[in-house]
């Protein structure tokens, strides 16, 4: 089934929340995300409204985040990836220093029935294309040490381990990065 890859709109906060809840209920969630379904399902609507507002195309060209989704012809949201603008010298979410201006790719998810067909490649093309439009030349992400499938996909997309690690709520995470 063909999919359109597009940025989210601010008014789609309910769809964003539902896709995130599906992702956090996925069998791979414990090694794919730094959050749990239990935690994020308790967030109030205002949290999701703000997340949608700040990561949508409606946030404008200077937004520091952009969420892209893969939408099937029948309107089903099949996957997502988010890019966060980072600046050298700032601390990241794990309080580690950011070494390069760039994009941090987070929240990557493709529904199980859509995996293996290149959808993750197209989502990354969108996020990395958005980063290039903002003149960012570096991309990074974290992946759980026990998630070899994701690690392989990221390697195929040009990411390589940097040697930086941290232990998050879900266990050991490896940083992978690439130039754009």
C-alpha positions, 0 to 999 in steps of 0.5 A: 500500500502506498504511503504519503510522507508528510509533516503533521498539522497542529490540529492532529494532536489526537492522531499523534497521541494515538500513534504514540500509544500504538508505538508504546504498546508495540512488542518492541517498545521496551527496546525502542523508546525511552518511555512507557505506555503507562507513563505517556497515556497519563499525560493530559491533552494539553501535553499532546496539543503542545507537542503537536503545535511545536512539531507541526508544519504550523509551527513555522520555518524556525521551529526546532522540531518537526514530526513526519508521518506515513499515511496510507491511502485509506488515512491510516497512520503507519509510522512516524519520525521526529527531528529535533534541532540541536545546537553545539554546547547545549546539553541534550535530554540525557544532560550530555553535551551536544557536540555539533549543530544538527538534528536529533532523530527521535520517536521512530516507529513503523507499525509491524504490518508496514515493516520491511517495505522501506517506510523507515527510509522514507521517513528518514528522508523526510526528517533529514531533508528538513534538517538540510533545509535548515542548513544542518549537516549532522544527524544523530540518534540513540538506539537501545543496545538490545535492538539489533533490527533498528541498529541494522536499519540505521547503519543501512541509512548511513549512521555509525556508532560514535562510542557515546552511550548512556543508560536510560530508563529502558537500559543501555543506549548507543549513539549513532550519527552521520553527516548530511 
